[in-house]
Amino acid sequence: MRRILVVGAGQSGLQLALGLQAKGYEVTLMSNRTADEIRTGRVMSTQCMFDTALQHERDLQLNFWERQAPRIQGVGLSVAAPDASRAIDWLGRLKGYAQSVDQRVKMAGWLDVFTQRGGQLVVHGASVADLDYFSRTYDLVLVAAGKGELVSLFDRDAARSPHTTPQRALAVSYVHGLGPRPEHPDTEAVRCNVVPGVGELFVMPTLTTSGRADILFWEGVPGGPLDVFTGVKDPAEHLALTLGLMEKFTPWEYARATKVELTDAGGTLAGRYAPVVRKPIGRLPGGGLVLGVADVVVTNDPITGQGSNAAAKCAASYLSSILMHGDKPFDEAWMKATFDKFWFTTGKPVTDWTNAMLGAPPEHVLNLFGAAGRLQPVANRFANGFDNPADFDAYFYDPEDAADYLAEVSVSVASADSSAASSSASGAASAE
């Protein structure tokens, strides 16, 4: 039986450990916290997982909260005008629903399942020296802990990392009591509110430790008016700042947030980090090799909501590569090929799209956003790009591609409208 060590108990590490366990591998999992410490700790992310990522969980029968979590049916975009009204406002419909489960719920639950199924759990913050020792006793060591000392094992890939500083200041609040959007009162949706030159507010339904809730998530341009959360320790002050900024910059969202309260004392989070792509293979002092997983090697800003999605896809891709490799050694060539498979199918499309969204949108992208307000297929395609970012390559980055796409959709919608009108007229004539 092959022995594999997984370091890190987040989305990718736990999903991979549980997947390998189910296939008969002897898996050891290292976590720096117990399940109870995770469950009672502070929120860790703003995860919203789309259909493909959710399917990877279903495939492993790990979708324990699917019936309880809100079913997100769409992604909406609003762009603020200088007078704080909405210059653009639309809702794209998803082909398959998305869901968000507080990682305190999911990771604690998965950790319990891993141990219940006989997995060996080591609660310890792993060091490079630890991995140097373990690399000699395991067939493969996978590093899925995206923070701390272990990240230093993986060199920055400068060619794939255009940013050297954080591009957004992040501030998260989990709340109860948020009202519905009046224009779509019965539709669960992720709402992206863009304030040009200032930042973005994301609002999304979630399942947390106390039931259904909503996440209010500001992404502020560093040094700008949203960059005010540094040093704020009091959760009540954090929420008050969040709501004050909503009232000023996104009053349409503030109008439904006047009665919100934090879900719990651990329901806030603030910070910032620089997006980076790292080399996937870490070299230990004793000569051993370890393979980086998910955001250890591909860390993107959360502006496109891809963190947990990419992590789930990375875990599924690595699991497939491990299973197909059989009894052969997990050497450097295999590690490189395993990462490359993930990079070109998921990592690169996500990184390209995220970096594009962090910059000021060029004219053709503004045209796409504007057109989505009158052409529902454009809104729907953008929304479903959250599930499949590779689709943006066909129409989003190049002005000519965008223009050709909008012309094609305009003709298609006009034709459909004409056919519908003819059918309606024919029906009316028959009735007479």
C-alpha positions as CSV (number, residue, x, y, z in Angstrom):
1,M,0.0,0.0,0.0
2,R,1.4,3.4,-1.0
3,R,1.9,5.9,1.8
4,I,1.1,9.5,1.1
5,L,1.4,12.6,3.4
6,V,-0.9,15.5,2.9
7,V,0.1,18.7,4.7
8,G,-2.7,21.2,5.2
9,A,-6.4,20.7,6.0
10,G,-8.2,23.1,3.7
11,Q,-10.4,22.5,0.6
12,S,-7.6,20.9,-1.5
13,G,-5.8,19.1,1.2
14,L,-8.8,17.5,2.8
15,Q,-10.5,16.7,-0.5
16,L,-7.4,15.0,-1.8
17,A,-6.8,13.1,1.5
18,L,-10.3,11.8,1.6
19,G,-10.2,10.9,-2.1
20,L,-6.9,9.0,-1.7
21,Q,-8.3,7.3,1.5
22,A,-11.4,6.1,-0.4
23,K,-9.1,4.5,-3.1
24,G,-7.2,2.5,-0.5
25,Y,-4.1,4.6,0.0
26,E,-2.5,4.9,3.4
27,V,-2.9,8.6,4.1
28,T,-1.5,10.8,6.9
29,L,-2.9,14.3,7.2
30,M,-1.2,17.1,9.0
31,S,-3.3,20.0,10.3
32,N,-2.3,22.9,12.5
33,R,-5.7,22.8,14.2
34,T,-8.2,20.2,15.4
35,A,-11.7,20.0,14.0
36,D,-13.1,21.7,17.1
37,E,-10.6,24.5,16.9
38,I,-11.5,25.1,13.2
39,R,-15.3,24.9,14.0
40,T,-15.1,27.5,16.8
41,G,-12.5,29.8,15.2
42,R,-12.6,32.7,12.9
43,V,-14.0,32.6,9.3
44,M,-11.4,31.8,6.8
45,S,-12.7,32.7,3.4
46,T,-15.6,33.9,1.2
47,Q,-15.9,30.6,-0.7
48,C,-18.6,30.3,-3.4
49,M,-18.2,27.0,-5.3
50,F,-19.7,26.6,-8.8
51,D,-21.1,23.5,-10.5
52,T,-17.9,21.8,-11.7
53,A,-16.1,22.2,-8.3
54,L,-19.3,21.0,-6.5
55,Q,-19.4,17.9,-8.8
56,H,-15.9,16.9,-7.6
57,E,-17.3,16.8,-4.1
58,R,-20.3,14.8,-5.2
59,D,-18.0,12.4,-7.0
60,L,-16.3,11.6,-3.7
61,Q,-19.7,11.7,-1.8
62,L,-18.4,14.6,0.3
63,N,-21.4,16.9,-0.4
64,F,-22.8,16.6,3.1
65,W,-24.3,20.1,3.2
66,E,-25.8,20.3,-0.3
67,R,-29.4,20.1,0.9
68,Q,-28.9,22.8,3.6
69,A,-26.8,25.4,1.8
70,P,-28.6,28.1,-0.3
71,R,-28.7,27.2,-4.0
72,I,-27.2,30.2,-5.9
73,Q,-28.9,30.6,-9.2
74,G,-27.2,33.6,-10.7
75,V,-24.4,36.1,-10.7
76,G,-25.3,39.8,-10.8
77,L,-23.2,42.8,-11.8
78,S,-23.8,46.4,-10.7
79,V,-21.5,49.3,-11.6
80,A,-21.8,52.5,-9.6
81,A,-22.2,55.8,-11.4
82,P,-20.5,59.0,-9.9
83,D,-23.8,59.9,-8.2
84,A,-23.9,56.5,-6.5
85,S,-26.7,55.2,-8.7
86,R,-26.3,52.1,-10.8
87,A,-25.0,52.8,-14.3
88,I,-25.1,49.0,-15.1
89,D,-27.2,46.4,-13.3
90,W,-28.0,42.9,-14.5
91,L,-28.3,39.3,-13.4
92,G,-26.8,36.3,-15.3
93,R,-28.3,32.9,-14.8
94,L,-26.2,29.9,-14.0
95,K,-26.6,26.6,-15.8
96,G,-26.0,24.7,-12.5
97,Y,-26.4,26.2,-9.1
98,A,-23.5,27.3,-7.0
99,Q,-23.2,27.0,-3.2
100,S,-21.2,28.5,-0.3
101,V,-20.5,26.5,2.9
102,D,-18.5,28.3,5.6
103,Q,-15.1,26.5,5.7
104,R,-15.4,26.2,9.5
105,V,-18.4,23.9,8.9
106,K,-16.9,22.0,5.9
107,M,-13.3,21.6,7.0
108,A,-14.2,20.6,10.5
109,G,-16.7,18.1,9.2
110,W,-14.4,16.6,6.6
111,L,-11.6,16.3,9.2
112,D,-14.0,14.4,11.5
113,V,-14.9,12.1,8.6
114,F,-11.2,11.5,7.7
115,T,-10.4,10.3,11.2
116,Q,-13.7,8.3,11.5
117,R,-12.6,6.4,8.4
118,G,-9.3,5.4,9.9
119,G,-7.1,8.2,8.6
120,Q,-4.1,9.2,10.6
121,L,-4.3,12.8,11.7
122,V,-1.3,14.7,13.1
123,V,-2.2,18.0,14.7
124,H,1.0,19.9,14.2
125,G,2.2,23.0,12.4
126,A,4.7,21.3,10.0
127,S,8.1,22.8,9.4
128,V,10.6,22.3,6.6
129,A,12.6,20.1,9.0
130,D,9.5,17.9,9.5
131,L,9.0,17.4,5.8
132,D,12.7,16.6,5.4
133,Y,12.2,13.7,7.8
134,F,8.9,12.6,6.4
135,S,10.0,12.6,2.8
136,R,12.1,9.6,3.6
137,T,9.2,7.6,5.0
138,Y,6.4,8.4,2.5
139,D,6.1,7.7,-1.2
140,L,4.7,11.2,-1.8
141,V,4.5,14.4,0.2
142,L,1.8,16.9,-0.9
143,V,1.9,20.5,0.6
144,A,-1.5,22.1,0.7
145,A,-0.8,24.6,3.4
146,G,-0.8,27.9,1.6
147,K,0.7,30.0,4.5
148,G,3.7,29.9,6.8
149,E,7.2,28.5,6.5
150,L,6.5,25.8,4.0
151,V,5.6,28.2,1.2
152,S,9.3,29.2,1.2
153,L,10.0,25.9,-0.4
154,F,8.4,27.0,-3.6
155,D,10.1,29.6,-5.7
156,R,8.1,32.5,-7.2
157,D,7.5,32.0,-10.9
158,A,8.2,35.6,-12.1
159,A,7.1,34.9,-15.6
160,R,3.6,34.0,-14.4
161,S,3.4,36.6,-11.6
162,P,2.9,40.1,-12.8
163,H,2.1,41.5,-9.3
164,T,4.6,41.9,-6.5
165,T,2.2,43.7,-4.0
166,P,-1.4,43.2,-2.9
167,Q,-3.9,44.5,-5.4
168,R,-6.8,44.7,-2.9
169,A,-7.4,45.2,0.8
170,L,-9.9,42.6,1.9
171,A,-12.7,42.8,4.5
172,V,-15.3,40.2,5.2
173,S,-18.4,40.1,7.4
174,Y,-20.8,37.1,7.9
175,V,-24.3,38.4,8.7
176,H,-27.8,37.4,9.5
177,G,-30.8,39.6,8.6
178,L,-29.9,40.8,5.1
179,G,-33.0,41.5,3.0
180,P,-33.6,40.3,-0.6
181,R,-32.8,42.4,-3.7
182,P,-36.3,43.9,-4.5
183,E,-35.8,43.4,-8.3
184,H,-35.2,39.6,-7.8
185,P,-36.7,38.8,-4.4
186,D,-36.9,35.0,-4.9
187,T,-33.5,34.5,-6.6
188,E,-30.4,33.5,-4.6
189,A,-27.4,35.2,-6.3
190,V,-23.9,36.4,-5.9
191,R,-23.9,40.2,-6.4
192,C,-20.7,41.9,-7.6
193,N,-20.9,45.7,-7.1
194,V,-18.1,47.6,-8.8
195,V,-17.2,51.1,-7.7
196,P,-14.7,52.3,-10.4
197,G,-11.4,53.3,-9.0
198,V,-12.4,52.4,-5.4
199,G,-13.1,48.7,-5.3
200,E,-15.8,46.0,-5.2
201,L,-18.4,44.8,-2.9
202,F,-19.5,41.2,-3.1
203,V,-22.6,39.9,-1.5
204,M,-23.3,36.1,-1.4
205,P,-25.6,33.7,0.5
206,T,-23.9,31.1,2.6
207,L,-24.4,28.3,5.1
208,T,-22.5,29.0,8.4
209,T,-22.3,27.5,11.8
210,S,-25.6,29.2,12.8
211,G,-27.5,28.4,9.6
212,R,-28.2,30.4,6.5
213,A,-26.4,33.7,6.3
214,D,-24.9,36.2,3.9
215,I,-21.3,37.4,3.3
216,L,-20.5,41.1,2.8
217,F,-17.1,41.3,1.2
218,W,-15.3,44.5,0.4
219,E,-12.2,44.5,-1.9
220,G,-10.6,47.9,-1.7
221,V,-7.9,49.5,-3.9
222,P,-4.9,49.8,-1.5
223,G,-4.7,53.3,-0.1
224,G,-8.2,54.2,-1.2
225,P,-11.3,54.9,0.8
226,L,-12.1,51.2,1.4
227,D,-8.7,50.5,2.8
228,V,-9.7,51.3,6.4
229,F,-9.8,47.9,8.2
230,T,-6.1,47.5,9.2
231,G,-5.8,47.2,12.9
232,V,-9.6,46.9,13.5
233,K,-10.0,44.1,16.1
234,D,-13.5,44.6,17.3
235,P,-16.1,42.7,15.2
236,A,-18.8,45.3,15.8
237,E,-16.5,48.1,14.6
238,H,-15.6,46.0,11.6
239,L,-19.3,45.6,10.7
240,A,-20.0,49.3,11.3
241,L,-17.2,50.3,8.9
242,T,-18.6,47.8,6.3
243,L,-22.1,49.2,6.5
244,G,-20.9,52.8,6.4
245,L,-19.0,52.1,3.2
246,M,-22.0,50.4,1.7
247,E,-24.2,53.4,2.5
248,K,-21.8,55.7,0.8
249,F,-20.7,53.7,-2.3
250,T,-23.5,51.0,-2.8
251,P,-26.7,52.5,-1.3
252,W,-28.8,49.9,-3.2
253,E,-27.1,47.1,-1.2
254,Y,-27.1,49.1,2.0
255,A,-30.9,49.5,1.8
256,R,-31.3,45.8,2.5
257,A,-28.6,45.7,5.1
258,T,-30.0,48.1,7.7
259,K,-31.0,45.2,10.1
260,V,-28.1,42.9,9.8
261,E,-26.0,41.6,12.7
262,L,-22.9,39.5,12.7
263,T,-23.4,35.7,12.8
264,D,-20.9,35.3,15.6
265,A,-17.8,36.9,17.2
266,G,-15.6,35.1,14.7
267,G,-17.6,36.3,11.7
268,T,-15.2,38.9,10.4
269,L,-11.9,38.8,8.6
270,A,-9.5,41.4,7.1
271,G,-6.2,41.2,5.3
272,R,-4.3,41.4,2.0
273,Y,-1.8,39.4,0.0
274,A,0.0,39.6,-3.3
275,P,-1.2,37.3,-6.1
276,V,1.6,34.9,-7.0
277,V,2.3,31.7,-9.0
278,R,5.1,29.6,-7.6
279,K,7.2,26.7,-9.0
280,P,5.3,23.5,-8.1
281,I,8.2,21.4,-6.8
282,G,9.8,22.1,-3.4
283,R,13.4,20.8,-2.7
284,L,14.1,19.8,0.9
285,P,17.5,20.2,2.6
286,G,18.0,16.4,2.5
287,G,17.3,16.2,-1.2
288,G,13.7,15.1,-1.1
289,L,11.0,16.6,-3.2
290,V,7.5,17.7,-2.3
291,L,4.6,18.8,-4.6
292,G,2.7,22.0,-4.0
293,V,-1.1,21.9,-4.2
294,A,-3.7,24.6,-5.1
295,D,-3.0,28.0,-3.6
296,V,0.4,27.0,-2.4
297,V,1.5,27.3,-6.0
298,V,-1.3,29.4,-7.6
299,T,-2.6,32.2,-5.3
300,N,-5.0,34.6,-6.9
301,D,-6.9,37.6,-5.6
302,P,-10.5,36.6,-4.6
303,I,-12.0,39.2,-7.0
304,T,-13.1,36.4,-9.3
305,G,-14.2,34.0,-6.5
306,Q,-11.9,31.2,-7.8
307,G,-10.0,30.1,-4.7
308,S,-12.1,27.2,-3.5
309,N,-13.1,26.3,-7.0
310,A,-9.4,26.1,-8.2
311,A,-8.6,24.2,-5.0
312,A,-11.3,21.6,-5.7
313,K,-10.3,21.2,-9.3
314,C,-6.6,20.9,-8.3
315,A,-7.4,18.2,-5.8
316,A,-9.4,16.3,-8.4
317,S,-6.7,16.7,-11.1
318,Y,-3.9,15.5,-8.7
319,L,-6.0,12.6,-7.5
320,S,-6.5,11.5,-11.1
321,S,-2.7,11.8,-11.8
322,I,-1.9,9.8,-8.7
323,L,-4.3,7.0,-9.5
324,M,-3.1,6.7,-13.1
325,H,0.5,6.5,-12.0
326,G,0.1,3.2,-10.3
327,D,3.2,1.8,-8.5
328,K,5.7,4.0,-10.3
329,P,7.9,6.4,-8.3
330,F,6.6,9.9,-7.8
331,D,9.7,11.5,-9.3
332,E,10.4,15.1,-10.5
333,A,9.1,14.4,-14.0
334,W,5.8,13.1,-12.7
335,M,5.4,16.1,-10.3
336,K,6.0,18.6,-13.1
337,A,3.6,16.8,-15.4
338,T,0.9,16.6,-12.7
339,F,1.2,20.4,-12.0
340,D,1.2,21.2,-15.8
341,K,-2.0,19.3,-16.3
342,F,-3.7,21.4,-13.6
343,W,-2.0,24.7,-14.7
344,F,-3.1,24.5,-18.3
345,T,-6.7,23.3,-17.7
346,T,-7.5,25.4,-14.6
347,G,-4.6,27.5,-13.1
348,K,-3.7,29.6,-16.2
349,P,-7.3,30.4,-17.2
350,V,-8.1,31.5,-13.6
351,T,-4.9,33.5,-13.3
352,D,-5.4,35.3,-16.7
353,W,-9.0,36.2,-15.8
354,T,-8.3,37.3,-12.3
355,N,-5.4,39.5,-13.4
356,A,-7.6,41.1,-16.1
357,M,-10.3,41.8,-13.5
358,L,-7.9,43.5,-11.1
359,G,-7.0,46.2,-13.7
360,A,-9.1,49.1,-15.0
361,P,-11.5,47.5,-17.5
362,P,-10.7,48.4,-21.1
363,E,-13.4,49.9,-23.4
364,H,-14.4,46.6,-25.0
365,V,-14.9,45.0,-21.5
366,L,-17.1,47.9,-20.5
367,N,-19.0,47.4,-23.7
368,L,-19.5,43.7,-22.8
369,F,-20.8,44.7,-19.3
370,G,-23.2,47.2,-20.8
371,A,-24.4,44.9,-23.4
372,A,-25.2,42.2,-20.8
373,G,-27.9,44.5,-19.5
374,R,-29.9,44.3,-22.7
375,L,-28.7,40.9,-24.0
376,Q,-29.4,38.1,-21.6
377,P,-27.2,35.6,-23.3
378,V,-24.2,37.9,-22.6
379,A,-25.1,38.1,-18.9
380,N,-25.5,34.4,-18.7
381,R,-22.2,33.6,-20.4
382,F,-20.3,35.9,-18.1
383,A,-22.0,34.3,-15.0
384,N,-21.1,30.8,-16.2
385,G,-17.5,31.9,-16.7
386,F,-17.2,31.7,-12.9
387,D,-17.6,27.9,-13.4
388,N,-15.4,27.7,-16.5
389,P,-13.0,30.6,-16.7
390,A,-11.3,29.1,-19.8
391,D,-14.4,30.3,-21.8
392,F,-13.3,34.0,-21.4
393,D,-10.5,33.3,-23.8
394,A,-13.0,33.2,-26.6
395,Y,-14.4,36.6,-26.3
396,F,-13.3,38.6,-23.2
397,Y,-9.7,39.7,-23.7
398,D,-9.5,40.8,-27.3
399,P,-11.5,43.8,-28.6
400,E,-12.2,42.2,-32.0
401,D,-13.3,38.9,-30.4
402,A,-15.6,40.9,-28.1
403,A,-17.1,42.9,-31.0
404,D,-17.7,39.8,-33.1
405,Y,-19.3,38.1,-30.2
406,L,-21.7,41.0,-29.4
407,A,-22.6,41.2,-33.1
408,E,-23.4,37.5,-33.2
409,V,-25.5,37.6,-30.1
410,S,-27.4,40.8,-31.3
411,V,-28.3,39.0,-34.5
412,S,-29.4,35.9,-32.7
413,V,-31.5,37.8,-30.2
414,A,-33.1,39.9,-32.9
415,S,-33.9,36.7,-34.9
416,A,-35.4,35.1,-31.8
417,D,-37.5,38.2,-31.1
418,S,-38.7,38.3,-34.7
419,S,-39.7,34.7,-34.6
420,A,-41.5,35.1,-31.3
421,A,-43.4,38.1,-32.7
422,S,-44.4,36.3,-35.8
423,S,-45.6,33.3,-33.8
424,S,-47.6,35.6,-31.6
425,A,-49.2,37.4,-34.5
426,S,-50.0,34.1,-36.2
427,G,-51.6,32.8,-33.0
428,A,-53.7,36.0,-32.7
429,A,-54.9,35.7,-36.4
430,S,-55.9,32.1,-35.8
431,A,-57.8,33.1,-32.8
432,E,-59.8,35.6,-34.8
